[in-house]
Amino acid sequence: MSKDNSGSLMVAFVIGALTGAAVALLFAPATGEETRGYLGQKAQEGKAKLKEQRDTVLSAVERGREMFSQTREFEERV
């Protein structure tokens, strides 16, 4: 069975994105106030995306539980 590396890949992507963002902030020609506003906006966008992904995962888990329950009930009848 193949090993699932999606978790490691996601961590590497997030670390790379944060590093790139940090370097971009260091060399950005924007004022502190503009930068704080930009970061606040991006943080809100990230929070919304994270909530959306969490909802998707919870929905998939619930569907899996339902399928497991149905399969178990079917096997008990057979």
PyMOL Python script that loads the backbone (N, CA, C, O; Angstrom):
from pymol import cmd

cmd.read_pdbstr("""\
ATOM      1  N   MET A   1       0.839  -1.170   0.000  1.00  0.00           N
ATOM      2  CA  MET A   1       0.000   0.000   0.000  1.00  0.00           C
ATOM      3  C   MET A   1       0.890   1.242   0.000  1.00  0.00           C
ATOM      4  O   MET A   1       1.882   1.282   0.728  1.00  0.00           O
ATOM      5  N   SER A   2       0.564   2.232  -0.783  1.00  0.00           N
ATOM      6  CA  SER A   2       1.403   3.420  -0.884  1.00  0.00           C
ATOM      7  C   SER A   2       1.207   4.323   0.324  1.00  0.00           C
ATOM      8  O   SER A   2       0.124   4.392   0.905  1.00  0.00           O
ATOM      9  N   LYS A   3       2.265   5.003   0.680  1.00  0.00           N
ATOM     10  CA  LYS A   3       2.233   5.900   1.831  1.00  0.00           C
ATOM     11  C   LYS A   3       1.686   7.254   1.397  1.00  0.00           C
ATOM     12  O   LYS A   3       2.084   7.787   0.361  1.00  0.00           O
ATOM     13  N   ASP A   4       0.778   7.807   2.188  1.00  0.00           N
ATOM     14  CA  ASP A   4       0.160   9.093   1.868  1.00  0.00           C
ATOM     15  C   ASP A   4       1.034  10.213   2.433  1.00  0.00           C
ATOM     16  O   ASP A   4       1.195  10.330   3.647  1.00  0.00           O
ATOM     17  N   ASN A   5       1.596  11.037   1.543  1.00  0.00           N
ATOM     18  CA  ASN A   5       2.476  12.127   1.951  1.00  0.00           C
ATOM     19  C   ASN A   5       1.799  13.483   1.864  1.00  0.00           C
ATOM     20  O   ASN A   5       2.481  14.508   1.890  1.00  0.00           O
ATOM     21  N   SER A   6       0.476  13.517   1.762  1.00  0.00           N
ATOM     22  CA  SER A   6      -0.215  14.791   1.575  1.00  0.00           C
ATOM     23  C   SER A   6      -0.047  15.702   2.786  1.00  0.00           C
ATOM     24  O   SER A   6       0.020  16.920   2.625  1.00  0.00           O
ATOM     25  N   GLY A   7       0.024  15.146   3.989  1.00  0.00           N
ATOM     26  CA  GLY A   7       0.217  15.963   5.185  1.00  0.00           C
ATOM     27  C   GLY A   7       1.571  16.653   5.166  1.00  0.00           C
ATOM     28  O   GLY A   7       1.668  17.845   5.456  1.00  0.00           O
ATOM     29  N   SER A   8       2.611  15.914   4.826  1.00  0.00           N
ATOM     30  CA  SER A   8       3.962  16.480   4.753  1.00  0.00           C
ATOM     31  C   SER A   8       4.041  17.531   3.656  1.00  0.00           C
ATOM     32  O   SER A   8       4.684  18.568   3.819  1.00  0.00           O
ATOM     33  N   LEU A   9       3.387  17.253   2.549  1.00  0.00           N
ATOM     34  CA  LEU A   9       3.387  18.199   1.440  1.00  0.00           C
ATOM     35  C   LEU A   9       2.692  19.494   1.843  1.00  0.00           C
ATOM     36  O   LEU A   9       3.157  20.583   1.505  1.00  0.00           O
ATOM     37  N   MET A  10       1.583  19.378   2.562  1.00  0.00           N
ATOM     38  CA  MET A  10       0.851  20.570   3.000  1.00  0.00           C
ATOM     39  C   MET A  10       1.687  21.391   3.981  1.00  0.00           C
ATOM     40  O   MET A  10       1.713  22.619   3.891  1.00  0.00           O
ATOM     41  N   VAL A  11       2.360  20.736   4.906  1.00  0.00           N
ATOM     42  CA  VAL A  11       3.222  21.442   5.863  1.00  0.00           C
ATOM     43  C   VAL A  11       4.342  22.166   5.127  1.00  0.00           C
ATOM     44  O   VAL A  11       4.634  23.323   5.429  1.00  0.00           O
ATOM     45  N   ALA A  12       4.964  21.504   4.176  1.00  0.00           N
ATOM     46  CA  ALA A  12       6.042  22.125   3.409  1.00  0.00           C
ATOM     47  C   ALA A  12       5.526  23.322   2.626  1.00  0.00           C
ATOM     48  O   ALA A  12       6.200  24.349   2.542  1.00  0.00           O
ATOM     49  N   PHE A  13       4.326  23.194   2.051  1.00  0.00           N
ATOM     50  CA  PHE A  13       3.737  24.302   1.309  1.00  0.00           C
ATOM     51  C   PHE A  13       3.475  25.495   2.224  1.00  0.00           C
ATOM     52  O   PHE A  13       3.788  26.630   1.865  1.00  0.00           O
ATOM     53  N   VAL A  14       2.910  25.250   3.393  1.00  0.00           N
ATOM     54  CA  VAL A  14       2.602  26.337   4.335  1.00  0.00           C
ATOM     55  C   VAL A  14       3.884  27.016   4.798  1.00  0.00           C
ATOM     56  O   VAL A  14       3.944  28.243   4.864  1.00  0.00           O
ATOM     57  N   ILE A  15       4.900  26.238   5.117  1.00  0.00           N
ATOM     58  CA  ILE A  15       6.175  26.821   5.547  1.00  0.00           C
ATOM     59  C   ILE A  15       6.775  27.664   4.426  1.00  0.00           C
ATOM     60  O   ILE A  15       7.281  28.759   4.677  1.00  0.00           O
ATOM     61  N   GLY A  16       6.723  27.167   3.202  1.00  0.00           N
ATOM     62  CA  GLY A  16       7.246  27.927   2.065  1.00  0.00           C
ATOM     63  C   GLY A  16       6.464  29.211   1.841  1.00  0.00           C
ATOM     64  O   GLY A  16       7.044  30.257   1.549  1.00  0.00           O
ATOM     65  N   ALA A  17       5.143  29.129   1.980  1.00  0.00           N
ATOM     66  CA  ALA A  17       4.309  30.320   1.797  1.00  0.00           C
ATOM     67  C   ALA A  17       4.609  31.364   2.870  1.00  0.00           C
ATOM     68  O   ALA A  17       4.713  32.554   2.571  1.00  0.00           O
ATOM     69  N   LEU A  18       4.746  30.921   4.115  1.00  0.00           N
ATOM     70  CA  LEU A  18       5.058  31.860   5.201  1.00  0.00           C
ATOM     71  C   LEU A  18       6.437  32.482   5.025  1.00  0.00           C
ATOM     72  O   LEU A  18       6.620  33.672   5.282  1.00  0.00           O
ATOM     73  N   THR A  19       7.396  31.694   4.594  1.00  0.00           N
ATOM     74  CA  THR A  19       8.741  32.220   4.348  1.00  0.00           C
ATOM     75  C   THR A  19       8.713  33.252   3.218  1.00  0.00           C
ATOM     76  O   THR A  19       9.320  34.318   3.324  1.00  0.00           O
ATOM     77  N   GLY A  20       8.012  32.926   2.150  1.00  0.00           N
ATOM     78  CA  GLY A  20       7.893  33.876   1.038  1.00  0.00           C
ATOM     79  C   GLY A  20       7.196  35.153   1.459  1.00  0.00           C
ATOM     80  O   GLY A  20       7.588  36.242   1.039  1.00  0.00           O
ATOM     81  N   ALA A  21       6.174  35.035   2.280  1.00  0.00           N
ATOM     82  CA  ALA A  21       5.456  36.213   2.762  1.00  0.00           C
ATOM     83  C   ALA A  21       6.364  37.071   3.636  1.00  0.00           C
ATOM     84  O   ALA A  21       6.345  38.298   3.537  1.00  0.00           O
ATOM     85  N   ALA A  22       7.155  36.434   4.484  1.00  0.00           N
ATOM     86  CA  ALA A  22       8.059  37.174   5.356  1.00  0.00           C
ATOM     87  C   ALA A  22       9.102  37.942   4.542  1.00  0.00           C
ATOM     88  O   ALA A  22       9.387  39.103   4.836  1.00  0.00           O
ATOM     89  N   VAL A  23       9.664  37.305   3.533  1.00  0.00           N
ATOM     90  CA  VAL A  23      10.656  37.968   2.677  1.00  0.00           C
ATOM     91  C   VAL A  23      10.001  39.117   1.913  1.00  0.00           C
ATOM     92  O   VAL A  23      10.586  40.191   1.778  1.00  0.00           O
ATOM     93  N   ALA A  24       8.797  38.888   1.418  1.00  0.00           N
ATOM     94  CA  ALA A  24       8.087  39.943   0.685  1.00  0.00           C
ATOM     95  C   ALA A  24       7.823  41.138   1.589  1.00  0.00           C
ATOM     96  O   ALA A  24       7.934  42.281   1.147  1.00  0.00           O
ATOM     97  N   LEU A  25       7.475  40.893   2.845  1.00  0.00           N
ATOM     98  CA  LEU A  25       7.218  42.000   3.776  1.00  0.00           C
ATOM     99  C   LEU A  25       8.489  42.791   4.073  1.00  0.00           C
ATOM    100  O   LEU A  25       8.448  44.012   4.221  1.00  0.00           O
ATOM    101  N   LEU A  26       9.603  42.097   4.160  1.00  0.00           N
ATOM    102  CA  LEU A  26      10.859  42.778   4.444  1.00  0.00           C
ATOM    103  C   LEU A  26      11.271  43.717   3.306  1.00  0.00           C
ATOM    104  O   LEU A  26      11.892  44.750   3.554  1.00  0.00           O
ATOM    105  N   PHE A  27      10.938  43.374   2.091  1.00  0.00           N
ATOM    106  CA  PHE A  27      11.346  44.167   0.942  1.00  0.00           C
ATOM    107  C   PHE A  27      10.206  44.984   0.330  1.00  0.00           C
ATOM    108  O   PHE A  27      10.377  45.605  -0.719  1.00  0.00           O
ATOM    109  N   ALA A  28       9.060  44.981   0.979  1.00  0.00           N
ATOM    110  CA  ALA A  28       7.894  45.694   0.440  1.00  0.00           C
ATOM    111  C   ALA A  28       8.056  47.204   0.630  1.00  0.00           C
ATOM    112  O   ALA A  28       8.538  47.652   1.670  1.00  0.00           O
ATOM    113  N   PRO A  29       7.652  47.989  -0.381  1.00  0.00           N
ATOM    114  CA  PRO A  29       7.768  49.439  -0.278  1.00  0.00           C
ATOM    115  C   PRO A  29       6.548  50.090   0.386  1.00  0.00           C
ATOM    116  O   PRO A  29       6.380  51.305   0.278  1.00  0.00           O
ATOM    117  N   ALA A  30       5.697  49.322   1.065  1.00  0.00           N
ATOM    118  CA  ALA A  30       4.485  49.858   1.684  1.00  0.00           C
ATOM    119  C   ALA A  30       4.786  50.363   3.092  1.00  0.00           C
ATOM    120  O   ALA A  30       5.760  49.958   3.726  1.00  0.00           O
ATOM    121  N   THR A  31       3.919  51.263   3.559  1.00  0.00           N
ATOM    122  CA  THR A  31       4.062  51.770   4.925  1.00  0.00           C
ATOM    123  C   THR A  31       3.603  50.701   5.907  1.00  0.00           C
ATOM    124  O   THR A  31       2.988  49.709   5.515  1.00  0.00           O
ATOM    125  N   GLY A  32       3.905  50.909   7.181  1.00  0.00           N
ATOM    126  CA  GLY A  32       3.498  49.971   8.219  1.00  0.00           C
ATOM    127  C   GLY A  32       1.990  49.818   8.289  1.00  0.00           C
ATOM    128  O   GLY A  32       1.478  48.709   8.447  1.00  0.00           O
ATOM    129  N   GLU A  33       1.278  50.932   8.173  1.00  0.00           N
ATOM    130  CA  GLU A  33      -0.186  50.892   8.242  1.00  0.00           C
ATOM    131  C   GLU A  33      -0.768  50.100   7.068  1.00  0.00           C
ATOM    132  O   GLU A  33      -1.684  49.298   7.249  1.00  0.00           O
ATOM    133  N   GLU A  34      -0.241  50.325   5.885  1.00  0.00           N
ATOM    134  CA  GLU A  34      -0.710  49.579   4.707  1.00  0.00           C
ATOM    135  C   GLU A  34      -0.424  48.088   4.861  1.00  0.00           C
ATOM    136  O   GLU A  34      -1.260  47.244   4.541  1.00  0.00           O
ATOM    137  N   THR A  35       0.773  47.784   5.358  1.00  0.00           N
ATOM    138  CA  THR A  35       1.164  46.388   5.536  1.00  0.00           C
ATOM    139  C   THR A  35       0.272  45.704   6.569  1.00  0.00           C
ATOM    140  O   THR A  35      -0.155  44.570   6.353  1.00  0.00           O
ATOM    141  N   ARG A  36      -0.015  46.366   7.679  1.00  0.00           N
ATOM    142  CA  ARG A  36      -0.897  45.792   8.697  1.00  0.00           C
ATOM    143  C   ARG A  36      -2.294  45.553   8.142  1.00  0.00           C
ATOM    144  O   ARG A  36      -2.912  44.529   8.432  1.00  0.00           O
ATOM    145  N   GLY A  37      -2.788  46.485   7.354  1.00  0.00           N
ATOM    146  CA  GLY A  37      -4.096  46.304   6.724  1.00  0.00           C
ATOM    147  C   GLY A  37      -4.109  45.123   5.779  1.00  0.00           C
ATOM    148  O   GLY A  37      -5.055  44.335   5.761  1.00  0.00           O
ATOM    149  N   TYR A  38      -3.049  45.007   4.995  1.00  0.00           N
ATOM    150  CA  TYR A  38      -2.922  43.886   4.055  1.00  0.00           C
ATOM    151  C   TYR A  38      -2.864  42.555   4.803  1.00  0.00           C
ATOM    152  O   TYR A  38      -3.536  41.593   4.432  1.00  0.00           O
ATOM    153  N   LEU A  39      -2.052  42.513   5.860  1.00  0.00           N
ATOM    154  CA  LEU A  39      -1.927  41.277   6.633  1.00  0.00           C
ATOM    155  C   LEU A  39      -3.248  40.907   7.303  1.00  0.00           C
ATOM    156  O   LEU A  39      -3.608  39.732   7.362  1.00  0.00           O
ATOM    157  N   GLY A  40      -3.961  41.899   7.802  1.00  0.00           N
ATOM    158  CA  GLY A  40      -5.259  41.637   8.417  1.00  0.00           C
ATOM    159  C   GLY A  40      -6.245  41.050   7.414  1.00  0.00           C
ATOM    160  O   GLY A  40      -6.983  40.113   7.719  1.00  0.00           O
ATOM    161  N   GLN A  41      -6.242  41.614   6.225  1.00  0.00           N
ATOM    162  CA  GLN A  41      -7.127  41.120   5.162  1.00  0.00           C
ATOM    163  C   GLN A  41      -6.771  39.681   4.788  1.00  0.00           C
ATOM    164  O   GLN A  41      -7.654  38.833   4.661  1.00  0.00           O
ATOM    165  N   LYS A  42      -5.500  39.413   4.616  1.00  0.00           N
ATOM    166  CA  LYS A  42      -5.066  38.061   4.249  1.00  0.00           C
ATOM    167  C   LYS A  42      -5.342  37.075   5.377  1.00  0.00           C
ATOM    168  O   LYS A  42      -5.673  35.918   5.117  1.00  0.00           O
ATOM    169  N   ALA A  43      -5.210  37.514   6.621  1.00  0.00           N
ATOM    170  CA  ALA A  43      -5.520  36.634   7.749  1.00  0.00           C
ATOM    171  C   ALA A  43      -7.001  36.270   7.747  1.00  0.00           C
ATOM    172  O   ALA A  43      -7.353  35.120   8.008  1.00  0.00           O
ATOM    173  N   GLN A  44      -7.865  37.230   7.459  1.00  0.00           N
ATOM    174  CA  GLN A  44      -9.302  36.950   7.392  1.00  0.00           C
ATOM    175  C   GLN A  44      -9.611  35.992   6.241  1.00  0.00           C
ATOM    176  O   GLN A  44     -10.427  35.083   6.396  1.00  0.00           O
ATOM    177  N   GLU A  45      -8.970  36.186   5.100  1.00  0.00           N
ATOM    178  CA  GLU A  45      -9.172  35.288   3.965  1.00  0.00           C
ATOM    179  C   GLU A  45      -8.707  33.868   4.314  1.00  0.00           C
ATOM    180  O   GLU A  45      -9.376  32.890   3.981  1.00  0.00           O
ATOM    181  N   GLY A  46      -7.565  33.768   4.981  1.00  0.00           N
ATOM    182  CA  GLY A  46      -7.050  32.461   5.391  1.00  0.00           C
ATOM    183  C   GLY A  46      -7.975  31.782   6.385  1.00  0.00           C
ATOM    184  O   GLY A  46      -8.198  30.573   6.319  1.00  0.00           O
ATOM    185  N   LYS A  47      -8.506  32.564   7.297  1.00  0.00           N
ATOM    186  CA  LYS A  47      -9.441  32.027   8.289  1.00  0.00           C
ATOM    187  C   LYS A  47     -10.693  31.486   7.602  1.00  0.00           C
ATOM    188  O   LYS A  47     -11.187  30.420   7.968  1.00  0.00           O
ATOM    189  N   ALA A  48     -11.204  32.206   6.620  1.00  0.00           N
ATOM    190  CA  ALA A  48     -12.399  31.770   5.896  1.00  0.00           C
ATOM    191  C   ALA A  48     -12.114  30.487   5.110  1.00  0.00           C
ATOM    192  O   ALA A  48     -12.938  29.572   5.101  1.00  0.00           O
ATOM    193  N   LYS A  49     -10.958  30.415   4.455  1.00  0.00           N
ATOM    194  CA  LYS A  49     -10.600  29.214   3.705  1.00  0.00           C
ATOM    195  C   LYS A  49     -10.436  28.018   4.635  1.00  0.00           C
ATOM    196  O   LYS A  49     -10.865  26.909   4.316  1.00  0.00           O
ATOM    197  N   LEU A  50      -9.813  28.249   5.785  1.00  0.00           N
ATOM    198  CA  LEU A  50      -9.621  27.172   6.748  1.00  0.00           C
ATOM    199  C   LEU A  50     -10.960  26.647   7.254  1.00  0.00           C
ATOM    200  O   LEU A  50     -11.140  25.437   7.390  1.00  0.00           O
ATOM    201  N   LYS A  51     -11.897  27.546   7.532  1.00  0.00           N
ATOM    202  CA  LYS A  51     -13.229  27.142   7.979  1.00  0.00           C
ATOM    203  C   LYS A  51     -13.931  26.336   6.888  1.00  0.00           C
ATOM    204  O   LYS A  51     -14.589  25.336   7.176  1.00  0.00           O
ATOM    205  N   GLU A  52     -13.789  26.769   5.645  1.00  0.00           N
ATOM    206  CA  GLU A  52     -14.404  26.049   4.522  1.00  0.00           C
ATOM    207  C   GLU A  52     -13.820  24.638   4.401  1.00  0.00           C
ATOM    208  O   GLU A  52     -14.560  23.676   4.199  1.00  0.00           O
ATOM    209  N   GLN A  53     -12.508  24.517   4.524  1.00  0.00           N
ATOM    210  CA  GLN A  53     -11.869  23.206   4.438  1.00  0.00           C
ATOM    211  C   GLN A  53     -12.274  22.327   5.615  1.00  0.00           C
ATOM    212  O   GLN A  53     -12.488  21.126   5.448  1.00  0.00           O
ATOM    213  N   ARG A  54     -12.380  22.914   6.800  1.00  0.00           N
ATOM    214  CA  ARG A  54     -12.801  22.157   7.980  1.00  0.00           C
ATOM    215  C   ARG A  54     -14.211  21.615   7.780  1.00  0.00           C
ATOM    216  O   ARG A  54     -14.490  20.458   8.094  1.00  0.00           O
ATOM    217  N   ASP A  55     -15.098  22.458   7.255  1.00  0.00           N
ATOM    218  CA  ASP A  55     -16.473  22.028   6.999  1.00  0.00           C
ATOM    219  C   ASP A  55     -16.517  20.899   5.980  1.00  0.00           C
ATOM    220  O   ASP A  55     -17.310  19.968   6.116  1.00  0.00           O
ATOM    221  N   THR A  56     -15.668  20.979   4.959  1.00  0.00           N
ATOM    222  CA  THR A  56     -15.599  19.929   3.944  1.00  0.00           C
ATOM    223  C   THR A  56     -15.132  18.616   4.565  1.00  0.00           C
ATOM    224  O   THR A  56     -15.685  17.556   4.275  1.00  0.00           O
ATOM    225  N   VAL A  57     -14.119  18.689   5.414  1.00  0.00           N
ATOM    226  CA  VAL A  57     -13.600  17.483   6.062  1.00  0.00           C
ATOM    227  C   VAL A  57     -14.649  16.884   6.989  1.00  0.00           C
ATOM    228  O   VAL A  57     -14.856  15.671   6.988  1.00  0.00           O
ATOM    229  N   LEU A  58     -15.311  17.722   7.776  1.00  0.00           N
ATOM    230  CA  LEU A  58     -16.336  17.213   8.684  1.00  0.00           C
ATOM    231  C   LEU A  58     -17.481  16.564   7.925  1.00  0.00           C
ATOM    232  O   LEU A  58     -18.031  15.556   8.370  1.00  0.00           O
ATOM    233  N   SER A  59     -17.842  17.132   6.789  1.00  0.00           N
ATOM    234  CA  SER A  59     -18.891  16.559   5.957  1.00  0.00           C
ATOM    235  C   SER A  59     -18.458  15.193   5.421  1.00  0.00           C
ATOM    236  O   SER A  59     -19.249  14.250   5.414  1.00  0.00           O
ATOM    237  N   ALA A  60     -17.221  15.087   4.980  1.00  0.00           N
ATOM    238  CA  ALA A  60     -16.711  13.813   4.464  1.00  0.00           C
ATOM    239  C   ALA A  60     -16.660  12.763   5.571  1.00  0.00           C
ATOM    240  O   ALA A  60     -16.970  11.596   5.331  1.00  0.00           O
ATOM    241  N   VAL A  61     -16.279  13.162   6.759  1.00  0.00           N
ATOM    242  CA  VAL A  61     -16.237  12.231   7.895  1.00  0.00           C
ATOM    243  C   VAL A  61     -17.646  11.732   8.208  1.00  0.00           C
ATOM    244  O   VAL A  61     -17.849  10.541   8.447  1.00  0.00           O
ATOM    245  N   GLU A  62     -18.605  12.633   8.206  1.00  0.00           N
ATOM    246  CA  GLU A  62     -19.990  12.241   8.480  1.00  0.00           C
ATOM    247  C   GLU A  62     -20.511  11.267   7.420  1.00  0.00           C
ATOM    248  O   GLU A  62     -21.184  10.291   7.751  1.00  0.00           O
ATOM    249  N   ARG A  63     -20.203  11.530   6.150  1.00  0.00           N
ATOM    250  CA  ARG A  63     -20.615  10.602   5.083  1.00  0.00           C
ATOM    251  C   ARG A  63     -19.958   9.238   5.270  1.00  0.00           C
ATOM    252  O   ARG A  63     -20.591   8.205   5.051  1.00  0.00           O
ATOM    253  N   GLY A  64     -18.698   9.237   5.672  1.00  0.00           N
ATOM    254  CA  GLY A  64     -17.996   7.974   5.928  1.00  0.00           C
ATOM    255  C   GLY A  64     -18.627   7.201   7.067  1.00  0.00           C
ATOM    256  O   GLY A  64     -18.772   5.981   6.990  1.00  0.00           O
ATOM    257  N   ARG A  65     -19.000   7.900   8.116  1.00  0.00           N
ATOM    258  CA  ARG A  65     -19.668   7.239   9.244  1.00  0.00           C
ATOM    259  C   ARG A  65     -20.995   6.628   8.820  1.00  0.00           C
ATOM    260  O   ARG A  65     -21.331   5.511   9.214  1.00  0.00           O
ATOM    261  N   GLU A  66     -21.746   7.372   8.013  1.00  0.00           N
ATOM    262  CA  GLU A  66     -23.028   6.862   7.536  1.00  0.00           C
ATOM    263  C   GLU A  66     -22.840   5.612   6.678  1.00  0.00           C
ATOM    264  O   GLU A  66     -23.581   4.640   6.820  1.00  0.00           O
ATOM    265  N   MET A  67     -21.853   5.640   5.794  1.00  0.00           N
ATOM    266  CA  MET A  67     -21.593   4.487   4.934  1.00  0.00           C
ATOM    267  C   MET A  67     -21.143   3.286   5.763  1.00  0.00           C
ATOM    268  O   MET A  67     -21.552   2.157   5.491  1.00  0.00           O
ATOM    269  N   PHE A  68     -20.312   3.521   6.762  1.00  0.00           N
ATOM    270  CA  PHE A  68     -19.851   2.452   7.636  1.00  0.00           C
ATOM    271  C   PHE A  68     -21.034   1.834   8.375  1.00  0.00           C
ATOM    272  O   PHE A  68     -21.143   0.611   8.473  1.00  0.00           O
ATOM    273  N   SER A  69     -21.904   2.669   8.886  1.00  0.00           N
ATOM    274  CA  SER A  69     -23.076   2.209   9.613  1.00  0.00           C
ATOM    275  C   SER A  69     -23.996   1.388   8.702  1.00  0.00           C
ATOM    276  O   SER A  69     -24.489   0.330   9.094  1.00  0.00           O
ATOM    277  N   GLN A  70     -24.216   1.882   7.503  1.00  0.00           N
ATOM    278  CA  GLN A  70     -25.067   1.155   6.546  1.00  0.00           C
ATOM    279  C   GLN A  70     -24.452  -0.193   6.177  1.00  0.00           C
ATOM    280  O   GLN A  70     -25.159  -1.196   6.078  1.00  0.00           O
ATOM    281  N   THR A  71     -23.146  -0.213   5.975  1.00  0.00           N
ATOM    282  CA  THR A  71     -22.466  -1.460   5.625  1.00  0.00           C
ATOM    283  C   THR A  71     -22.559  -2.457   6.775  1.00  0.00           C
ATOM    284  O   THR A  71     -22.810  -3.643   6.558  1.00  0.00           O
ATOM    285  N   ARG A  72     -22.358  -1.979   7.982  1.00  0.00           N
ATOM    286  CA  ARG A  72     -22.433  -2.857   9.150  1.00  0.00           C
ATOM    287  C   ARG A  72     -23.848  -3.425   9.314  1.00  0.00           C
ATOM    288  O   ARG A  72     -24.018  -4.607   9.613  1.00  0.00           O
ATOM    289  N   GLU A  73     -24.860  -2.572   9.115  1.00  0.00           N
ATOM    290  CA  GLU A  73     -26.241  -3.041   9.204  1.00  0.00           C
ATOM    291  C   GLU A  73     -26.532  -4.089   8.123  1.00  0.00           C
ATOM    292  O   GLU A  73     -27.215  -5.079   8.384  1.00  0.00           O
ATOM    293  N   PHE A  74     -26.020  -3.871   6.925  1.00  0.00           N
ATOM    294  CA  PHE A  74     -26.216  -4.811   5.836  1.00  0.00           C
ATOM    295  C   PHE A  74     -25.569  -6.158   6.161  1.00  0.00           C
ATOM    296  O   PHE A  74     -26.166  -7.212   5.942  1.00  0.00           O
ATOM    297  N   GLU A  75     -24.348  -6.111   6.683  1.00  0.00           N
ATOM    298  CA  GLU A  75     -23.625  -7.342   7.003  1.00  0.00           C
ATOM    299  C   GLU A  75     -24.317  -8.100   8.132  1.00  0.00           C
ATOM    300  O   GLU A  75     -24.297  -9.331   8.151  1.00  0.00           O
ATOM    301  N   GLU A  76     -24.923  -7.387   9.063  1.00  0.00           N
ATOM    302  CA  GLU A  76     -25.634  -8.061  10.153  1.00  0.00           C
ATOM    303  C   GLU A  76     -26.879  -8.786   9.640  1.00  0.00           C
ATOM    304  O   GLU A  76     -27.272  -9.808  10.203  1.00  0.00           O
ATOM    305  N   ARG A  77     -27.499  -8.269   8.582  1.00  0.00           N
ATOM    306  CA  ARG A  77     -28.682  -8.904   8.018  1.00  0.00           C
ATOM    307  C   ARG A  77     -28.341 -10.118   7.182  1.00  0.00           C
ATOM    308  O   ARG A  77     -29.167 -11.017   7.024  1.00  0.00           O
ATOM    309  N   VAL A  78     -27.132 -10.153   6.647  1.00  0.00           N
ATOM    310  CA  VAL A  78     -26.749 -11.248   5.738  1.00  0.00           C
ATOM    311  C   VAL A  78     -26.299 -12.448   6.486  1.00  0.00           C
ATOM    312  O   VAL A  78     -25.942 -13.457   5.878  1.00  0.00           O
TER     313      VAL A  78
END
""", "prot")
cmd.dss("prot")
cmd.show_as("cartoon", "prot")
cmd.util.cbc("prot")
cmd.orient("prot")
